[in-house]
Amino acid sequence: MQPQPVCSHGFAARRAAYIRIMRPQELLAPTPTGLHCNPGNFHIDPVRPVARALITHAHSDHARPGHGQVLATRETLDMMQLRYGGSFAGSTQAIRYGETIRLDEVGVSFHPAGHVLGSAQIAVSCNGLRIVASGDYKDASDPTCEAFEVVPCDVFITEATFGLPVFRHPDAAHEVRKLLHSVRLFPERAHLVGAYSLGKAQRVIALLRAAGYDAPIFLHGAMEPISRYYESRGVPLGDLRLVKDMKKADLAGTITLAPPSATSDIWTRRFPDPVTAFASGWMRIRARARQRGVELPLVISDHADWDGLTATIKATGAGEVWVTHGEEDALVHWCKSQGLAAQPLALVGYGEEDDESGAAGGEDGA
């Protein structure tokens, strides 16, 4: 029997009715450059220059200069400009949380990740399939950024920085109370807190203010531009002053925030008998604190702990989970024990730059 001719309208309707759902790897796939979306012609957090980059947040292991076009939240774009200068990309486009845009065949939306100011999860949708690339995220309270938003999806791409059951972060406010107790106990000493310049430092300051500490807080010069930017976006940080303007004797009994690398170099000689602290999730491991010469470890993390990771995975409703940069194996095993399809995602180049990681010296805001 010969097939019957159909009108173009009927063919289009039949094609729409039978269109298949894409396989996840057809929508997003790992490449040496980073996560690549072929139907949308873009990369997410690429580690090398590309034509079109979608950036989850402004830490330098995720946000690199040199791309043709960068799409990110307003805050991420502004902080990239602060760090790299006005020509960090050929062009930029600011995306609001919850706004959906189309990139070729793909729908894209940005959602709060709770990691640092402006951080975003990126939801990618095409042909009935939705994948959420979470970037770095945390589900704990943070007065300096938008709270994490659960985004239902088919495939969830999760970090695993603290993807072991041993990592269960204490309440950050409790850790700040430890710092304030030490300040009261040793009024003749300066307290020098190592904290990541973008996100962690501002969170520690906000937590100190919430605990009732209204004295001036001193900053290493590297901390000032980002801290002032946070204030310009409506994050109150109180009286902030630069250390370089102070005499050594006047720093007794004070709190200073500095990049982690500065707490172990000759810069510390300007402080009277400093108590060295470090705010990081890695301070859960006491051996790391000893290796760094940290006298007062503060377990304050900008990443989800084991309970946060597993609770978030459940909440998304995803049937498949891709696990990246961190303790992938343990989290993949847990996902499979819950009946989920799961695999480690072979992505490299994250958490390996500057002085912003307790793990590898990179800027992941741990």
C-alpha positions in Angstrom: 0.0 0.0 0.0 1.4 3.4 -1.0 1.7 6.0 1.8 -0.9 8.7 1.7 0.2 12.3 1.3 -0.3 14.6 4.2 -0.5 18.4 4.4 2.4 20.2 6.0 0.3 21.1 9.1 -0.5 17.4 9.7 3.1 16.4 9.3 4.2 19.1 11.8 1.6 17.9 14.3 2.6 14.3 13.9 6.3 15.2 14.3 5.6 17.1 17.5 3.5 14.2 18.9 6.4 11.7 18.3 9.4 13.9 19.2 11.6 11.9 21.5 13.0 13.1 24.8 16.8 13.7 24.4 19.3 11.6 26.2 21.1 13.8 28.8 24.5 13.5 27.1 23.0 15.0 24.0 22.0 18.1 26.0 25.1 18.5 28.2 28.4 16.6 28.0 31.8 17.0 29.6 34.6 18.1 27.4 38.2 19.2 28.1 36.9 22.8 27.9 34.1 22.1 30.4 30.4 21.2 30.3 29.3 21.8 26.7 25.7 22.2 25.4 25.7 21.4 21.7 22.1 22.3 20.8 22.5 25.6 22.7 26.1 26.3 21.5 27.4 27.3 25.0 29.6 26.1 27.8 29.0 26.2 31.5 32.0 27.4 33.6 34.5 26.6 30.9 38.1 26.4 31.9 39.4 27.7 28.5 38.2 30.6 26.4 35.0 29.8 24.4 32.6 31.7 22.2 29.7 31.7 24.7 30.1 31.0 28.5 27.4 30.7 31.1 29.1 31.4 34.5 27.7 30.1 37.8 29.6 32.4 40.2 32.6 34.7 40.3 35.3 32.5 42.0 38.2 32.3 39.6 38.1 28.5 39.2 34.6 28.9 37.6 34.8 32.4 36.2 37.8 33.0 33.9 38.4 35.9 31.5 38.8 35.7 27.7 35.4 34.4 26.5 33.6 35.9 23.6 30.3 36.3 25.4 29.6 35.8 29.1 26.1 35.3 30.6 25.8 35.5 34.3 24.0 37.3 37.1 24.6 41.0 37.5 26.6 40.4 40.6 28.8 37.8 39.0 29.5 40.1 36.0 30.4 43.0 38.3 32.8 41.0 40.4 34.4 39.5 37.3 35.0 43.1 36.2 36.5 44.0 39.6 38.9 41.1 39.3 39.8 41.1 35.6 39.1 44.6 34.4 36.5 45.9 32.0 37.6 43.8 29.0 37.3 40.4 30.6 34.9 39.3 27.8 33.9 40.3 24.3 30.3 41.0 25.5 28.2 40.3 28.6 24.5 39.7 29.4 23.1 39.9 32.9 20.5 37.2 33.7 18.0 37.6 36.5 17.1 34.8 38.9 14.1 32.9 37.4 14.3 34.6 34.0 14.2 32.1 31.1 16.1 32.9 27.9 16.5 30.9 24.7 19.9 30.0 23.3 19.4 28.4 19.9 17.3 25.3 20.7 17.6 25.4 24.5 15.8 27.2 27.3 18.1 28.4 30.1 17.3 29.9 33.5 19.4 30.9 36.5 18.4 30.1 40.1 20.0 31.0 43.5 22.8 28.6 44.6 23.4 30.1 48.1 27.2 29.9 47.7 28.2 33.6 47.4 26.6 36.8 46.3 25.2 36.3 42.7 25.9 32.6 42.6 23.5 30.6 40.4 22.4 27.1 39.4 21.9 26.9 35.7 18.8 25.0 34.5 19.1 23.8 30.9 15.9 22.5 29.1 15.3 21.0 25.7 12.8 18.5 24.2 11.2 17.7 27.6 14.5 17.2 29.4 15.8 19.4 32.2 19.3 19.3 33.6 20.4 21.5 36.5 24.1 22.4 36.8 24.4 23.5 40.4 27.9 24.9 40.4 29.0 25.3 44.0 26.1 25.5 46.5 25.1 25.4 50.1 21.7 25.0 51.8 22.8 26.7 55.1 21.6 30.2 56.1 23.8 33.1 54.8 22.8 36.7 55.3 25.1 37.9 52.4 23.4 36.1 49.5 20.2 34.7 48.1 19.1 31.4 49.7 19.5 28.1 47.8 16.5 27.3 45.6 15.5 23.7 44.9 14.9 23.3 41.2 13.1 20.1 40.1 14.9 18.4 37.3 15.5 15.1 35.5 19.3 15.2 35.9 21.1 17.0 38.8 24.8 17.9 38.5 26.1 18.3 42.0 29.5 19.2 43.5 31.0 16.9 46.1 33.5 19.1 47.8 32.4 17.7 51.2 31.0 14.5 49.8 31.8 12.2 52.8 29.7 11.4 55.8 32.4 12.8 58.1 31.7 16.3 56.9 28.8 17.6 58.9 29.2 21.4 59.4 28.3 22.9 62.7 26.2 26.1 62.9 28.3 28.9 61.6 27.0 31.3 64.3 28.5 28.9 66.9 31.9 29.0 65.3 31.8 32.9 65.3 31.0 32.8 69.0 34.2 30.7 69.5 36.1 33.6 67.8 34.5 36.2 70.0 35.2 34.1 73.1 38.9 34.0 72.1 38.9 37.8 71.6 37.6 38.3 75.1 40.0 35.7 76.6 43.1 37.3 74.9 42.5 41.1 74.7 46.2 41.7 74.4 46.5 39.7 71.2 45.2 40.4 67.6 43.0 37.9 66.0 43.9 37.2 62.3 41.2 35.3 60.4 42.1 33.7 57.1 39.0 33.8 54.8 38.4 33.7 51.1 38.2 37.2 49.7 34.9 36.6 47.8 32.1 35.4 49.9 33.6 33.9 53.0 35.1 37.1 54.4 31.8 39.0 53.9 29.8 36.1 55.5 32.1 36.1 58.6 31.8 39.8 59.0 28.0 39.6 58.7 27.9 36.8 61.3 30.1 38.8 63.7 27.7 41.7 63.3 24.7 39.4 63.9 26.4 38.2 67.1 26.5 41.8 68.4 30.1 42.7 67.6 30.0 46.3 66.5 33.7 47.3 66.9 35.7 48.1 63.7 36.8 45.0 61.7 40.1 45.3 59.9 40.8 44.1 56.4 43.8 43.1 54.4 43.9 45.4 51.3 42.9 42.5 49.0 39.6 42.2 50.9 38.4 45.8 50.4 37.1 45.9 46.8 34.8 42.9 47.1 33.6 43.9 50.6 32.7 47.4 49.4 30.9 45.9 46.4 28.8 43.7 48.8 27.9 46.9 50.7 26.8 48.5 47.4 24.4 45.6 46.8 22.7 46.2 50.1 24.7 43.8 52.4 25.5 45.8 55.6 29.0 45.0 57.0 29.5 47.8 59.5 32.7 49.7 60.3 35.5 48.3 58.1 39.0 49.6 58.1 42.3 48.8 56.4 45.1 47.3 58.5 47.7 49.4 56.6 46.3 52.6 58.4 46.9 51.2 61.9 49.8 51.1 64.4 50.8 47.6 65.7 49.9 48.4 69.3 46.4 49.6 68.3 45.6 46.2 66.8 45.6 44.4 70.2 42.1 43.0 70.9 40.9 43.5 67.3 39.7 41.1 64.5 41.3 41.3 61.0 40.3 39.3 57.9 42.9 38.4 55.3 43.3 35.9 52.4 44.5 32.6 53.8 48.0 32.9 52.2 48.6 36.2 54.1 48.2 34.6 57.5 51.4 32.7 57.1 53.8 35.3 55.6 55.7 38.2 57.0 52.6 40.4 56.7 51.6 39.0 60.1 54.5 40.8 61.8 52.4 44.0 62.0 50.1 42.3 64.6 50.8 42.0 68.3 51.1 38.2 69.1 48.4 37.2 66.6 46.0 34.4 67.1 45.7 32.7 63.7 42.3 31.5 62.7 41.0 30.0 59.5 37.3 29.9 58.4 36.8 26.8 56.2 34.9 23.6 56.1 38.3 21.9 55.9 38.9 22.9 59.5 36.8 19.9 60.4 40.0 17.9 59.8 42.3 18.9 62.6 45.4 17.7 60.8 44.8 20.3 58.1 44.6 23.0 60.8 47.9 21.8 62.3 49.5 21.7 58.9 48.6 25.3 58.3 49.6 26.5 61.8 46.0 27.4 62.6 45.5 28.1 66.3 41.8 28.7 66.1 40.0 26.5 63.5 36.6 27.8 62.5 34.4 25.3 60.6 32.5 27.7 58.4 31.9 26.5 54.9 30.2 27.9 51.8 29.6 24.4 50.4 26.9 21.9 51.4 28.0 19.2 53.8 27.1 15.5 53.5 23.6 16.0 54.9 23.0 19.0 52.7 24.2 17.2 49.5 22.0 14.2 50.1 19.0 16.2 51.1 19.3 18.4 48.1 19.6 15.5 45.7 16.4 14.0 47.1 14.6 17.3 47.0 15.3 17.9 43.2 13.4 14.7 42.3 16.1 13.9 39.8 16.3 10.3 38.6 19.9 10.7 37.5 22.8 12.5 39.3 26.2 13.5 37.9 28.8 14.2 40.6 31.8 16.4 40.1 34.8 18.1 41.8 35.2 16.5 45.2 34.5 13.2 46.8 32.6 11.8 43.9 32.8 8.0 44.7 31.1 8.2 48.1 28.2 10.3 46.8 27.8 8.2 43.6 27.6 5.1 45.9 25.0 6.8 48.1 22.9 7.8 45.1 22.9 4.2 43.7 21.9 3.0 47.2 18.8 5.2 46.8 17.9 3.7 43.5 19.2 6.7 41.4 21.3 6.4 38.3 24.6 8.2 39.1 28.1 8.7 37.7 31.2 10.8 38.4 31.6 13.6 35.9 35.1 13.9 34.5 35.6 17.7 34.9 39.0 19.2 35.7 40.2 22.6 36.5 38.0 23.5 39.5 39.3 24.4 43.0 42.9 24.8 41.7 43.5 28.5 41.5 44.7 31.3 43.7 44.6 30.8 47.5 40.9 30.1 48.0 40.7 26.3 48.8 41.7 24.3 51.8 42.1 21.3 49.5 44.3 22.4 46.6 45.0 26.0 47.0 42.2 27.0 44.6 39.3 29.4 44.9 36.3 27.3 45.6 35.2 29.1 48.7 35.3 26.0 50.9 
